[in-house]
Amino acid sequence: MAKLISSFILSLIISIVMPSPGHAVSYCNDPCQSLDDCDGQLICINAKCNDDPEVGTTECGGGGAPPSTGNLSTSCQQLGTLTCLGRSYPTYDCSPPVTSSTMAKLTFNHFSEGGITSKCDGRVYGNDELIVALSTGWYDNGLRCLKMIKVMGGNGRSVEAKVVDECDSLHGCEEGHEGQPPCPNNIVDGSRGVWEGLGLDLHQGIVDVVWFMV
């Protein structure tokens, strides 16, 4: 009986001290699988917890920040700030200039979740379709709606995708945006089909890409 009690107590101590893998919190440069895996204001970039370049955190000494997109024009200035759950996010009504090789950050958009219709044509798209949403400046008041862009990953693979929605860089945090913060001004928000077409792992969270109009 004493051995059984000792084993139970040991198991209980281990369960308290060792967090469940499903709820583990990761710190600077620790591996991560989603944007919510990292501690505090860190975010998951290229499968590691790093400083959030949009918020300007320096908890990782800046070493974890992703490579600069290089073409963030000084003509596109931050318009304001919104606060979601105690965290501040910049807002923009513009994006970097569109060129023959516009550098951007690729994020994941689960387009079919909740039956939400696209801003361009009111359709509910499947997540396996090659579709994207663009940051407010690149969306350009809908002028790029239903047009095709080519997205190229750093691995040399590319896909052609249709613009069907806006990744709102100006608004966010409220109920109408499901509590989500405003989108950075250099985002190509791609479906699972886009990620898979580029041969990328969704767990990377944010990936550097280049895009241009087709």
N, C-alpha and C positions, 0 to 999 in steps of 0.2 A: 504493500500500500504506500509506504514511504517513497519508493522509487516512482510510483505512478504520480504522486503529488509533486515530486521534484521535477519530473518531466513536464507536467502541466504548467508549473510555475515558469520553467525555462522557456517553454513555448510562448507563454503569455508575455514574458519580457522581450523576447525576440520580436513578437508582433507589434509591440509598442515602439521599440527602438528602431526597427527596420520598417520604413514606409512601404506601402503597397506599390508594386511597379506601375500600376495603372494611375497612381496619383503622385508619382515622384515629381519633385521640383528640381529643375536643372539650373545651373549657374553658368558663369562665363565659360564659353567654349565646351560646355558639356553637350553630349548628343541630345537631339530633340526630334520629335516627329510631327509636331503641330505648333501653331503660333501660341497656344495656351500652355505649353510645357515648361516655359522658362519663368524664372523668378522675377518679381517686380516689374520693371519697365523693359526688361530684356525681351527680345523676340527671336524666333527661330529663323535663321538665314543659312541656307545651304547646309541644313541638317545640324547646325550648331547654334547654341544660345549666344547671342551677340548684342552689342549696343544697338538701339533703334536709331538709325540715322535721321528719321523724320522728327523724333522727339529731342535728339541731341544728347542722349545719355552717354556717360563716359565710365560706367562701372567696370567695363572690360578694358579700360585704358585706351579705347579707340581701336585696339588691335583686332577686335571682332567685327568691326564695321565692314560691310560689303564694299567692293570696288566702286569708286565714283562712277556715275553714269557719264560724266565728262561733258555733257552738252546742256547742263542746266543753265539756261540763259539768265543773265542778270536782269533782263527786261521782264521776267516773270517773277514778281515779288509776292511774298506772303501777304495775303489780304487781311487775315485775322487769326483768331484762335477759338477753338471749341473745347469744352471739357467733358469727357466721358468717364464716369466713375472715378473722379479725382485725377484723371490723367489728361494733360493738355495736348491738343493736336492742331497743327497749322491748317489754315484753309487757303484755297487758291481759286481764282476764276480764270487761270491761264495754265498752259503747259509749255515745256521746251519746244522750240521750233521743230516742225516736221521736215525731215531731210530724206535723202536717199538711203540713209542708215540711221534711223532715229533710235537712240539707246533708251531702254526702259527696264522696268522691273515687272516680271511676270508673276502674277498671283493667281489663286484658284477661286473660281466662282461656280458654285453648285446651282446652275441656272434653273433646273427643274424642281428644286426644293420648294415645297409649299405652293406650287402652281403659280408662282409670280410671273406676271407677263413682262415682256421686254418693252423698253421705252420707245423703241423705234417703230414697231408694228403691232404691239399688243399680243404677240404670240407667246405661247409657253414652249420654250425650246427644250429638247432633250440634252442631257449632259454629255452625250457621246458625239453631238454635232460639233463641227469646227466653228465656234462662235466666240466672240470676245466683247467685253465692255471696255471703253477707253476713259481715261481721266477727263474731267470736265473740259479742259482746254482743247484736248485732242478730239473729243466728241464734237466740239464746235457747234453747239446748239442744234445738233442733229444733222449737220451737213455731211457727216461721214456715215450716217445711218444706211445699213444694208450694203455698204461698199466693202470690197475685199481688201485685206491687207496681208502681207507675207510676214510671218514671224520666224526669226532665225535664232536658234539656241547656240550656246558656245560649243556644243558638240558637233556643229556643222549641219545638223538636221533642220528642216524648215517645214512649215505648213502654211497654207492659205486659209484664212478664217474670215468670217463675215462679222462686221460690226453691228451688234443688235441692241446695245445698251450703253448707258453712261455709268462710269464709276465716279460718283459725285464727290468732287474735291472741295465743294463749297458748303455743303450741309451735312449733318449727321448728328448722332448721339440721341436724338429724340425718337419717339415711338414710330413715327413714319419711316424711319430708317432702321427699324428693329434694334435701336440702341447702338448701331455700328458707328464708329468714328468716321470722319470725312476721309475720302480716299486721297493718298498722295497725288501729286500732279504729274507723275511719270509712270503711271500704271497701265499695263495691258492685263486685264482680268480675264483669264482664259478658262474655258470649260475643261472637263476631264479629257475630252477628245483632243483638245489642243495640247495638253500636257503629254498625253500618250503619243500623239503624233510626233512630238519633239523628242520622245524617248526620255522624258524627265520623270523623276519621282516626286509625287505630290508632297511627300514628307519633307522635302527641302524647303517648303514654305514660300520663299521668294527667290527668284532666279533672274540673273541678268540676261536680257535678250536684246535683239535689234529688230526693228520693224520698219516697213515702208508700204506705201500704197501700191496696189497692183494695177 
